[in-house]
């Protein structure tokens, strides 16, 4: 696929921010899953939903990380 000559070149700072975002996706998803699981445990008077939240958060985090990495590699020009 030919490269579009009118497309602006990405700024190095913007590229660094996009790549560093990948490192924050998994911990944020796991923490959010834990927090929502603890909240559900409190409301439903259980003691195991936080584990399900952590596992779900980890899976969602990895899926999102793979999607972001694929999008970044697709956007990278072949030079």
PDB file with one MODEL, atoms N, CA, C and O in Angstrom:
MODEL        1
ATOM      1  N   UNK A   1       0.852  -1.169   0.000  1.00  0.00           N
ATOM      2  CA  UNK A   1       0.000   0.000   0.000  1.00  0.00           C
ATOM      3  C   UNK A   1       0.902   1.238   0.000  1.00  0.00           C
ATOM      4  O   UNK A   1       1.769   1.366   0.865  1.00  0.00           O
ATOM      5  N   UNK A   2       0.708   2.153  -0.963  1.00  0.00           N
ATOM      6  CA  UNK A   2       1.552   3.347  -1.022  1.00  0.00           C
ATOM      7  C   UNK A   2       1.265   4.291   0.142  1.00  0.00           C
ATOM      8  O   UNK A   2       0.134   4.417   0.613  1.00  0.00           O
ATOM      9  N   UNK A   3       2.340   4.949   0.587  1.00  0.00           N
ATOM     10  CA  UNK A   3       2.209   5.879   1.698  1.00  0.00           C
ATOM     11  C   UNK A   3       1.635   7.200   1.198  1.00  0.00           C
ATOM     12  O   UNK A   3       1.999   7.680   0.125  1.00  0.00           O
ATOM     13  N   UNK A   4       0.731   7.783   1.989  1.00  0.00           N
ATOM     14  CA  UNK A   4       0.104   9.058   1.639  1.00  0.00           C
ATOM     15  C   UNK A   4       1.101  10.187   1.887  1.00  0.00           C
ATOM     16  O   UNK A   4       1.536  10.373   3.024  1.00  0.00           O
ATOM     17  N   UNK A   5       1.479  10.955   0.843  1.00  0.00           N
ATOM     18  CA  UNK A   5       2.459  12.037   1.045  1.00  0.00           C
ATOM     19  C   UNK A   5       1.892  13.208   1.845  1.00  0.00           C
ATOM     20  O   UNK A   5       2.657  13.998   2.398  1.00  0.00           O
ATOM     21  N   UNK A   6       0.571  13.333   1.915  1.00  0.00           N
ATOM     22  CA  UNK A   6      -0.050  14.433   2.662  1.00  0.00           C
ATOM     23  C   UNK A   6      -0.202  14.123   4.149  1.00  0.00           C
ATOM     24  O   UNK A   6      -0.555  14.997   4.940  1.00  0.00           O
ATOM     25  N   UNK A   7       0.062  12.884   4.517  1.00  0.00           N
ATOM     26  CA  UNK A   7      -0.089  12.490   5.915  1.00  0.00           C
ATOM     27  C   UNK A   7       1.079  13.050   6.729  1.00  0.00           C
ATOM     28  O   UNK A   7       2.238  12.858   6.362  1.00  0.00           O
ATOM     29  N   UNK A   8       0.776  13.749   7.843  1.00  0.00           N
ATOM     30  CA  UNK A   8       1.859  14.328   8.640  1.00  0.00           C
ATOM     31  C   UNK A   8       2.645  13.240   9.359  1.00  0.00           C
ATOM     32  O   UNK A   8       2.095  12.200   9.724  1.00  0.00           O
ATOM     33  N   UNK A   9       3.922  13.487   9.556  1.00  0.00           N
ATOM     34  CA  UNK A   9       4.782  12.555  10.275  1.00  0.00           C
ATOM     35  C   UNK A   9       4.453  12.628  11.765  1.00  0.00           C
ATOM     36  O   UNK A   9       4.239  13.720  12.294  1.00  0.00           O
ATOM     37  N   UNK A  10       4.409  11.476  12.455  1.00  0.00           N
ATOM     38  CA  UNK A  10       4.079  11.513  13.877  1.00  0.00           C
ATOM     39  C   UNK A  10       5.198  12.149  14.694  1.00  0.00           C
ATOM     40  O   UNK A  10       6.382  11.952  14.419  1.00  0.00           O
ATOM     41  N   UNK A  11       4.802  12.905  15.687  1.00  0.00           N
ATOM     42  CA  UNK A  11       5.729  13.539  16.601  1.00  0.00           C
ATOM     43  C   UNK A  11       6.328  12.461  17.509  1.00  0.00           C
ATOM     44  O   UNK A  11       5.630  11.522  17.890  1.00  0.00           O
ATOM     45  N   UNK A  12       7.608  12.587  17.857  1.00  0.00           N
ATOM     46  CA  UNK A  12       8.261  11.592  18.704  1.00  0.00           C
ATOM     47  C   UNK A  12       7.619  11.528  20.084  1.00  0.00           C
ATOM     48  O   UNK A  12       7.515  10.449  20.667  1.00  0.00           O
ATOM     49  N   UNK A  13       7.194  12.658  20.606  1.00  0.00           N
ATOM     50  CA  UNK A  13       6.559  12.681  21.919  1.00  0.00           C
ATOM     51  C   UNK A  13       5.197  11.985  21.887  1.00  0.00           C
ATOM     52  O   UNK A  13       4.824  11.291  22.833  1.00  0.00           O
ATOM     53  N   UNK A  14       4.471  12.172  20.807  1.00  0.00           N
ATOM     54  CA  UNK A  14       3.173  11.510  20.660  1.00  0.00           C
ATOM     55  C   UNK A  14       3.369   9.998  20.542  1.00  0.00           C
ATOM     56  O   UNK A  14       2.611   9.223  21.125  1.00  0.00           O
ATOM     57  N   UNK A  15       4.371   9.590  19.799  1.00  0.00           N
ATOM     58  CA  UNK A  15       4.659   8.161  19.660  1.00  0.00           C
ATOM     59  C   UNK A  15       5.056   7.555  21.003  1.00  0.00           C
ATOM     60  O   UNK A  15       4.607   6.460  21.342  1.00  0.00           O
ATOM     61  N   UNK A  16       5.886   8.249  21.765  1.00  0.00           N
ATOM     62  CA  UNK A  16       6.295   7.746  23.075  1.00  0.00           C
ATOM     63  C   UNK A  16       5.095   7.635  24.010  1.00  0.00           C
ATOM     64  O   UNK A  16       5.003   6.685  24.787  1.00  0.00           O
ATOM     65  N   UNK A  17       4.191   8.581  23.945  1.00  0.00           N
ATOM     66  CA  UNK A  17       2.993   8.535  24.793  1.00  0.00           C
ATOM     67  C   UNK A  17       2.107   7.352  24.418  1.00  0.00           C
ATOM     68  O   UNK A  17       1.541   6.694  25.291  1.00  0.00           O
ATOM     69  N   UNK A  18       1.988   7.084  23.131  1.00  0.00           N
ATOM     70  CA  UNK A  18       1.148   5.962  22.693  1.00  0.00           C
ATOM     71  C   UNK A  18       1.753   4.629  23.131  1.00  0.00           C
ATOM     72  O   UNK A  18       1.028   3.729  23.553  1.00  0.00           O
ATOM     73  N   UNK A  19       3.079   4.499  23.033  1.00  0.00           N
ATOM     74  CA  UNK A  19       3.718   3.256  23.457  1.00  0.00           C
ATOM     75  C   UNK A  19       3.704   3.092  24.974  1.00  0.00           C
ATOM     76  O   UNK A  19       3.559   1.974  25.466  1.00  0.00           O
ATOM     77  N   UNK A  20       3.851   4.170  25.713  1.00  0.00           N
ATOM     78  CA  UNK A  20       3.836   4.054  27.174  1.00  0.00           C
ATOM     79  C   UNK A  20       2.428   3.752  27.687  1.00  0.00           C
ATOM     80  O   UNK A  20       2.268   3.200  28.775  1.00  0.00           O
ATOM     81  N   UNK A  21       1.428   4.105  26.920  1.00  0.00           N
ATOM     82  CA  UNK A  21       0.048   3.799  27.317  1.00  0.00           C
ATOM     83  C   UNK A  21      -0.175   2.291  27.398  1.00  0.00           C
ATOM     84  O   UNK A  21      -0.989   1.822  28.194  1.00  0.00           O
ATOM     85  N   UNK A  22       0.539   1.544  26.586  1.00  0.00           N
ATOM     86  CA  UNK A  22       0.406   0.088  26.609  1.00  0.00           C
ATOM     87  C   UNK A  22       0.801  -0.457  27.973  1.00  0.00           C
ATOM     88  O   UNK A  22       0.179  -1.397  28.468  1.00  0.00           O
ATOM     89  N   UNK A  23       1.833   0.124  28.587  1.00  0.00           N
ATOM     90  CA  UNK A  23       2.281  -0.344  29.888  1.00  0.00           C
ATOM     91  C   UNK A  23       1.321  -0.061  31.025  1.00  0.00           C
ATOM     92  O   UNK A  23       1.402  -0.701  32.073  1.00  0.00           O
ATOM     93  N   UNK A  24       0.424   0.872  30.841  1.00  0.00           N
ATOM     94  CA  UNK A  24      -0.532   1.214  31.894  1.00  0.00           C
ATOM     95  C   UNK A  24      -1.868   0.493  31.735  1.00  0.00           C
ATOM     96  O   UNK A  24      -2.684   0.496  32.656  1.00  0.00           O
ATOM     97  N   UNK A  25      -2.096  -0.114  30.595  1.00  0.00           N
ATOM     98  CA  UNK A  25      -3.395  -0.740  30.326  1.00  0.00           C
ATOM     99  C   UNK A  25      -3.655  -1.908  31.273  1.00  0.00           C
ATOM    100  O   UNK A  25      -4.714  -1.972  31.897  1.00  0.00           O
ATOM    101  N   UNK A  26      -2.710  -2.824  31.385  1.00  0.00           N
ATOM    102  CA  UNK A  26      -2.942  -4.034  32.186  1.00  0.00           C
ATOM    103  C   UNK A  26      -3.102  -3.714  33.673  1.00  0.00           C
ATOM    104  O   UNK A  26      -4.074  -4.171  34.276  1.00  0.00           O
ATOM    105  N   UNK A  27      -2.191  -2.947  34.298  1.00  0.00           N
ATOM    106  CA  UNK A  27      -2.408  -2.656  35.723  1.00  0.00           C
ATOM    107  C   UNK A  27      -3.711  -1.894  35.989  1.00  0.00           C
ATOM    108  O   UNK A  27      -4.379  -2.139  36.994  1.00  0.00           O
ATOM    109  N   UNK A  28      -4.067  -0.986  35.107  1.00  0.00           N
ATOM    110  CA  UNK A  28      -5.308  -0.235  35.303  1.00  0.00           C
ATOM    111  C   UNK A  28      -6.524  -1.152  35.192  1.00  0.00           C
ATOM    112  O   UNK A  28      -7.465  -1.032  35.976  1.00  0.00           O
ATOM    113  N   UNK A  29      -6.510  -2.063  34.227  1.00  0.00           N
ATOM    114  CA  UNK A  29      -7.637  -2.978  34.056  1.00  0.00           C
ATOM    115  C   UNK A  29      -7.745  -3.938  35.237  1.00  0.00           C
ATOM    116  O   UNK A  29      -8.845  -4.230  35.708  1.00  0.00           O
ATOM    117  N   UNK A  30      -6.601  -4.427  35.715  1.00  0.00           N
ATOM    118  CA  UNK A  30      -6.622  -5.340  36.865  1.00  0.00           C
ATOM    119  C   UNK A  30      -7.127  -4.609  38.115  1.00  0.00           C
ATOM    120  O   UNK A  30      -7.949  -5.144  38.858  1.00  0.00           O
ATOM    121  N   UNK A  31      -6.638  -3.394  38.343  1.00  0.00           N
ATOM    122  CA  UNK A  31      -7.105  -2.635  39.506  1.00  0.00           C
ATOM    123  C   UNK A  31      -8.603  -2.342  39.421  1.00  0.00           C
ATOM    124  O   UNK A  31      -9.317  -2.456  40.417  1.00  0.00           O
ATOM    125  N   UNK A  32      -9.075  -1.967  38.239  1.00  0.00           N
ATOM    126  CA  UNK A  32     -10.499  -1.683  38.081  1.00  0.00           C
ATOM    127  C   UNK A  32     -11.331  -2.948  38.314  1.00  0.00           C
ATOM    128  O   UNK A  32     -12.382  -2.892  38.953  1.00  0.00           O
ATOM    129  N   UNK A  33     -10.865  -4.083  37.797  1.00  0.00           N
ATOM    130  CA  UNK A  33     -11.564  -5.346  38.034  1.00  0.00           C
ATOM    131  C   UNK A  33     -11.600  -5.699  39.506  1.00  0.00           C
ATOM    132  O   UNK A  33     -12.619  -6.165  40.015  1.00  0.00           O
ATOM    133  N   UNK A  34     -10.468  -5.474  40.203  1.00  0.00           N
ATOM    134  CA  UNK A  34     -10.411  -5.736  41.648  1.00  0.00           C
ATOM    135  C   UNK A  34     -11.385  -4.830  42.405  1.00  0.00           C
ATOM    136  O   UNK A  34     -12.132  -5.289  43.269  1.00  0.00           O
ATOM    137  N   UNK A  35     -11.366  -3.534  42.066  1.00  0.00           N
ATOM    138  CA  UNK A  35     -12.225  -2.584  42.769  1.00  0.00           C
ATOM    139  C   UNK A  35     -13.702  -2.901  42.540  1.00  0.00           C
ATOM    140  O   UNK A  35     -14.499  -2.856  43.478  1.00  0.00           O
ATOM    141  N   UNK A  36     -14.065  -3.215  41.315  1.00  0.00           N
ATOM    142  CA  UNK A  36     -15.467  -3.551  41.041  1.00  0.00           C
ATOM    143  C   UNK A  36     -15.854  -4.880  41.688  1.00  0.00           C
ATOM    144  O   UNK A  36     -16.986  -5.047  42.142  1.00  0.00           O
ATOM    145  N   UNK A  37     -14.915  -5.822  41.728  1.00  0.00           N
ATOM    146  CA  UNK A  37     -15.183  -7.095  42.397  1.00  0.00           C
ATOM    147  C   UNK A  37     -15.374  -6.923  43.890  1.00  0.00           C
ATOM    148  O   UNK A  37     -16.259  -7.543  44.481  1.00  0.00           O
ATOM    149  N   UNK A  38     -14.537  -6.072  44.516  1.00  0.00           N
ATOM    150  CA  UNK A  38     -14.702  -5.813  45.951  1.00  0.00           C
ATOM    151  C   UNK A  38     -16.037  -5.126  46.229  1.00  0.00           C
ATOM    152  O   UNK A  38     -16.708  -5.424  47.217  1.00  0.00           O
ATOM    153  N   UNK A  39     -16.408  -4.214  45.352  1.00  0.00           N
ATOM    154  CA  UNK A  39     -17.692  -3.535  45.504  1.00  0.00           C
ATOM    155  C   UNK A  39     -18.844  -4.537  45.383  1.00  0.00           C
ATOM    156  O   UNK A  39     -19.795  -4.496  46.163  1.00  0.00           O
ATOM    157  N   UNK A  40     -18.750  -5.426  44.413  1.00  0.00           N
ATOM    158  CA  UNK A  40     -19.787  -6.454  44.259  1.00  0.00           C
ATOM    159  C   UNK A  40     -19.799  -7.392  45.468  1.00  0.00           C
ATOM    160  O   UNK A  40     -20.867  -7.812  45.914  1.00  0.00           O
ATOM    161  N   UNK A  41     -18.613  -7.723  46.000  1.00  0.00           N
ATOM    162  CA  UNK A  41     -18.553  -8.536  47.222  1.00  0.00           C
ATOM    163  C   UNK A  41     -19.265  -7.855  48.382  1.00  0.00           C
ATOM    164  O   UNK A  41     -19.995  -8.499  49.135  1.00  0.00           O
ATOM    165  N   UNK A  42     -19.055  -6.567  48.521  1.00  0.00           N
ATOM    166  CA  UNK A  42     -19.694  -5.817  49.600  1.00  0.00           C
ATOM    167  C   UNK A  42     -21.214  -5.815  49.444  1.00  0.00           C
ATOM    168  O   UNK A  42     -21.949  -6.038  50.406  1.00  0.00           O
ATOM    169  N   UNK A  43     -21.673  -5.559  48.210  1.00  0.00           N
ATOM    170  CA  UNK A  43     -23.118  -5.480  47.979  1.00  0.00           C
ATOM    171  C   UNK A  43     -23.809  -6.837  48.084  1.00  0.00           C
ATOM    172  O   UNK A  43     -24.927  -6.931  48.590  1.00  0.00           O
ATOM    173  N   UNK A  44     -23.140  -7.889  47.605  1.00  0.00           N
ATOM    174  CA  UNK A  44     -23.762  -9.210  47.562  1.00  0.00           C
ATOM    175  C   UNK A  44     -23.376 -10.101  48.735  1.00  0.00           C
ATOM    176  O   UNK A  44     -23.820 -11.246  48.816  1.00  0.00           O
ATOM    177  N   UNK A  45     -22.543  -9.578  49.654  1.00  0.00           N
ATOM    178  CA  UNK A  45     -22.111 -10.318  50.844  1.00  0.00           C
ATOM    179  C   UNK A  45     -21.430 -11.636  50.468  1.00  0.00           C
ATOM    180  O   UNK A  45     -21.736 -12.693  51.021  1.00  0.00           O
ATOM    181  N   UNK A  46     -20.502 -11.547  49.515  1.00  0.00           N
ATOM    182  CA  UNK A  46     -19.703 -12.704  49.106  1.00  0.00           C
ATOM    183  C   UNK A  46     -18.239 -12.399  49.393  1.00  0.00           C
ATOM    184  O   UNK A  46     -17.900 -11.305  49.844  1.00  0.00           O
ATOM    185  N   UNK A  47     -17.381 -13.366  49.129  1.00  0.00           N
ATOM    186  CA  UNK A  47     -15.959 -13.178  49.392  1.00  0.00           C
ATOM    187  C   UNK A  47     -15.087 -13.672  48.246  1.00  0.00           C
ATOM    188  O   UNK A  47     -13.893 -13.891  48.450  1.00  0.00           O
ATOM    189  N   UNK A  48     -15.630 -13.853  47.064  1.00  0.00           N
ATOM    190  CA  UNK A  48     -14.849 -14.393  45.963  1.00  0.00           C
ATOM    191  C   UNK A  48     -14.949 -13.587  44.672  1.00  0.00           C
ATOM    192  O   UNK A  48     -14.183 -13.837  43.741  1.00  0.00           O
ATOM    193  N   UNK A  49     -15.846 -12.652  44.590  1.00  0.00           N
ATOM    194  CA  UNK A  49     -16.037 -11.926  43.339  1.00  0.00           C
ATOM    195  C   UNK A  49     -14.851 -11.037  42.977  1.00  0.00           C
ATOM    196  O   UNK A  49     -14.654 -10.723  41.803  1.00  0.00           O
ATOM    197  N   UNK A  50     -14.059 -10.628  43.965  1.00  0.00           N
ATOM    198  CA  UNK A  50     -12.892  -9.816  43.644  1.00  0.00           C
ATOM    199  C   UNK A  50     -11.900 -10.619  42.798  1.00  0.00           C
ATOM    200  O   UNK A  50     -11.225 -10.056  41.937  1.00  0.00           O
ATOM    201  N   UNK A  51     -11.808 -11.937  43.040  1.00  0.00           N
ATOM    202  CA  UNK A  51     -10.933 -12.774  42.217  1.00  0.00           C
ATOM    203  C   UNK A  51     -11.423 -12.837  40.773  1.00  0.00           C
ATOM    204  O   UNK A  51     -10.630 -12.770  39.835  1.00  0.00           O
ATOM    205  N   UNK A  52     -12.725 -12.966  40.609  1.00  0.00           N
ATOM    206  CA  UNK A  52     -13.289 -12.967  39.256  1.00  0.00           C
ATOM    207  C   UNK A  52     -13.033 -11.624  38.587  1.00  0.00           C
ATOM    208  O   UNK A  52     -12.761 -11.572  37.387  1.00  0.00           O
ATOM    209  N   UNK A  53     -13.118 -10.541  39.346  1.00  0.00           N
ATOM    210  CA  UNK A  53     -12.847  -9.217  38.800  1.00  0.00           C
ATOM    211  C   UNK A  53     -11.402  -9.051  38.383  1.00  0.00           C
ATOM    212  O   UNK A  53     -11.121  -8.449  37.347  1.00  0.00           O
ATOM    213  N   UNK A  54     -10.473  -9.583  39.181  1.00  0.00           N
ATOM    214  CA  UNK A  54      -9.048  -9.510  38.837  1.00  0.00           C
ATOM    215  C   UNK A  54      -8.761 -10.301  37.570  1.00  0.00           C
ATOM    216  O   UNK A  54      -8.049  -9.822  36.687  1.00  0.00           O
ATOM    217  N   UNK A  55      -9.304 -11.499  37.474  1.00  0.00           N
ATOM    218  CA  UNK A  55      -9.085 -12.329  36.282  1.00  0.00           C
ATOM    219  C   UNK A  55      -9.708 -11.671  35.058  1.00  0.00           C
ATOM    220  O   UNK A  55      -9.083 -11.617  33.999  1.00  0.00           O
ATOM    221  N   UNK A  56     -10.924 -11.174  35.193  1.00  0.00           N
ATOM    222  CA  UNK A  56     -11.581 -10.504  34.084  1.00  0.00           C
ATOM    223  C   UNK A  56     -10.801  -9.255  33.667  1.00  0.00           C
ATOM    224  O   UNK A  56     -10.634  -8.998  32.475  1.00  0.00           O
ATOM    225  N   UNK A  57     -10.327  -8.486  34.637  1.00  0.00           N
ATOM    226  CA  UNK A  57      -9.548  -7.297  34.332  1.00  0.00           C
ATOM    227  C   UNK A  57      -8.258  -7.629  33.614  1.00  0.00           C
ATOM    228  O   UNK A  57      -7.861  -6.918  32.691  1.00  0.00           O
ATOM    229  N   UNK A  58      -7.589  -8.712  34.027  1.00  0.00           N
ATOM    230  CA  UNK A  58      -6.350  -9.118  33.369  1.00  0.00           C
ATOM    231  C   UNK A  58      -6.604  -9.535  31.925  1.00  0.00           C
ATOM    232  O   UNK A  58      -5.842  -9.176  31.027  1.00  0.00           O
ATOM    233  N   UNK A  59      -7.661 -10.283  31.705  1.00  0.00           N
ATOM    234  CA  UNK A  59      -7.995 -10.709  30.338  1.00  0.00           C
ATOM    235  C   UNK A  59      -8.322  -9.501  29.462  1.00  0.00           C
ATOM    236  O   UNK A  59      -7.832  -9.391  28.338  1.00  0.00           O
ATOM    237  N   UNK A  60      -9.140  -8.609  29.975  1.00  0.00           N
ATOM    238  CA  UNK A  60      -9.505  -7.410  29.215  1.00  0.00           C
ATOM    239  C   UNK A  60      -8.273  -6.544  28.948  1.00  0.00           C
ATOM    240  O   UNK A  60      -8.127  -5.986  27.861  1.00  0.00           O
ATOM    241  N   UNK A  61      -7.394  -6.436  29.937  1.00  0.00           N
ATOM    242  CA  UNK A  61      -6.171  -5.655  29.761  1.00  0.00           C
ATOM    243  C   UNK A  61      -5.279  -6.221  28.676  1.00  0.00           C
ATOM    244  O   UNK A  61      -4.763  -5.474  27.844  1.00  0.00           O
ATOM    245  N   UNK A  62      -5.089  -7.548  28.674  1.00  0.00           N
ATOM    246  CA  UNK A  62      -4.264  -8.165  27.646  1.00  0.00           C
ATOM    247  C   UNK A  62      -4.884  -8.023  26.260  1.00  0.00           C
ATOM    248  O   UNK A  62      -4.178  -7.765  25.286  1.00  0.00           O
ATOM    249  N   UNK A  63      -6.186  -8.187  26.171  1.00  0.00           N
ATOM    250  CA  UNK A  63      -6.852  -8.030  24.869  1.00  0.00           C
ATOM    251  C   UNK A  63      -6.690  -6.600  24.362  1.00  0.00           C
ATOM    252  O   UNK A  63      -6.398  -6.391  23.184  1.00  0.00           O
ATOM    253  N   UNK A  64      -6.874  -5.631  25.224  1.00  0.00           N
ATOM    254  CA  UNK A  64      -6.728  -4.235  24.817  1.00  0.00           C
ATOM    255  C   UNK A  64      -5.281  -3.918  24.448  1.00  0.00           C
ATOM    256  O   UNK A  64      -5.032  -3.159  23.511  1.00  0.00           O
ATOM    257  N   UNK A  65      -4.328  -4.497  25.179  1.00  0.00           N
ATOM    258  CA  UNK A  65      -2.921  -4.280  24.858  1.00  0.00           C
ATOM    259  C   UNK A  65      -2.586  -4.839  23.478  1.00  0.00           C
ATOM    260  O   UNK A  65      -1.867  -4.202  22.708  1.00  0.00           O
ATOM    261  N   UNK A  66      -3.096  -6.010  23.165  1.00  0.00           N
ATOM    262  CA  UNK A  66      -2.855  -6.604  21.851  1.00  0.00           C
ATOM    263  C   UNK A  66      -3.498  -5.766  20.761  1.00  0.00           C
ATOM    264  O   UNK A  66      -2.900  -5.570  19.703  1.00  0.00           O
ATOM    265  N   UNK A  67      -4.704  -5.268  20.998  1.00  0.00           N
ATOM    266  CA  UNK A  67      -5.368  -4.419  20.007  1.00  0.00           C
ATOM    267  C   UNK A  67      -4.595  -3.130  19.768  1.00  0.00           C
ATOM    268  O   UNK A  67      -4.465  -2.685  18.627  1.00  0.00           O
ATOM    269  N   UNK A  68      -4.076  -2.521  20.845  1.00  0.00           N
ATOM    270  CA  UNK A  68      -3.310  -1.287  20.697  1.00  0.00           C
ATOM    271  C   UNK A  68      -1.989  -1.541  19.983  1.00  0.00           C
ATOM    272  O   UNK A  68      -1.582  -0.745  19.136  1.00  0.00           O
ATOM    273  N   UNK A  69      -1.316  -2.639  20.314  1.00  0.00           N
ATOM    274  CA  UNK A  69      -0.053  -2.962  19.655  1.00  0.00           C
ATOM    275  C   UNK A  69      -0.271  -3.235  18.167  1.00  0.00           C
ATOM    276  O   UNK A  69       0.545  -2.834  17.337  1.00  0.00           O
ATOM    277  N   UNK A  70      -1.355  -3.907  17.832  1.00  0.00           N
ATOM    278  CA  UNK A  70      -1.654  -4.164  16.425  1.00  0.00           C
ATOM    279  C   UNK A  70      -1.948  -2.867  15.683  1.00  0.00           C
ATOM    280  O   UNK A  70      -1.522  -2.693  14.541  1.00  0.00           O
ATOM    281  N   UNK A  71      -2.670  -1.963  16.321  1.00  0.00           N
ATOM    282  CA  UNK A  71      -2.979  -0.678  15.687  1.00  0.00           C
ATOM    283  C   UNK A  71      -1.705   0.153  15.519  1.00  0.00           C
ATOM    284  O   UNK A  71      -1.546   0.833  14.505  1.00  0.00           O
ATOM    285  N   UNK A  72      -0.801   0.107  16.494  1.00  0.00           N
ATOM    286  CA  UNK A  72       0.444   0.865  16.385  1.00  0.00           C
ATOM    287  C   UNK A  72       1.329   0.294  15.295  1.00  0.00           C
ATOM    288  O   UNK A  72       1.973   1.051  14.568  1.00  0.00           O
ATOM    289  N   UNK A  73       1.376  -1.025  15.164  1.00  0.00           N
ATOM    290  CA  UNK A  73       2.217  -1.608  14.111  1.00  0.00           C
ATOM    291  C   UNK A  73       1.604  -1.380  12.731  1.00  0.00           C
ATOM    292  O   UNK A  73       2.327  -1.304  11.737  1.00  0.00           O
ATOM    293  N   UNK A  74       0.289  -1.272  12.663  1.00  0.00           N
ATOM    294  CA  UNK A  74      -0.378  -0.997  11.398  1.00  0.00           C
ATOM    295  C   UNK A  74      -0.135   0.452  10.966  1.00  0.00           C
ATOM    296  O   UNK A  74      -0.007   0.731   9.774  1.00  0.00           O
ATOM    297  N   UNK A  75      -0.071   1.374  11.936  1.00  0.00           N
ATOM    298  CA  UNK A  75       0.133   2.790  11.640  1.00  0.00           C
ATOM    299  C   UNK A  75       1.583   3.126  11.344  1.00  0.00           C
ATOM    300  O   UNK A  75       1.865   4.175  10.765  1.00  0.00           O
ATOM    301  N   UNK A  76       2.515   2.249  11.731  1.00  0.00           N
ATOM    302  CA  UNK A  76       3.936   2.542  11.560  1.00  0.00           C
ATOM    303  C   UNK A  76       4.293   2.437  10.075  1.00  0.00           C
ATOM    304  O   UNK A  76       3.982   1.428   9.442  1.00  0.00           O
ATOM    305  N   UNK A  77       4.940   3.462   9.509  1.00  0.00           N
ATOM    306  CA  UNK A  77       5.298   3.391   8.098  1.00  0.00           C
ATOM    307  C   UNK A  77       6.443   2.401   7.890  1.00  0.00           C
ATOM    308  O   UNK A  77       7.331   2.274   8.732  1.00  0.00           O
ATOM    309  N   UNK A  78       6.406   1.716   6.774  1.00  0.00           N
ATOM    310  CA  UNK A  78       7.465   0.766   6.425  1.00  0.00           C
ATOM    311  C   UNK A  78       8.592   1.517   5.744  1.00  0.00           C
ATOM    312  O   UNK A  78       8.498   1.847   4.562  1.00  0.00           O
ATOM    313  N   UNK A  79       9.659   1.788   6.484  1.00  0.00           N
ATOM    314  CA  UNK A  79      10.763   2.521   5.882  1.00  0.00           C
ATOM    315  C   UNK A  79      12.005   1.686   5.772  1.00  0.00           C
ATOM    316  O   UNK A  79      13.028   2.164   5.283  1.00  0.00           O
TER     317      UNK A  79
ENDMDL
END
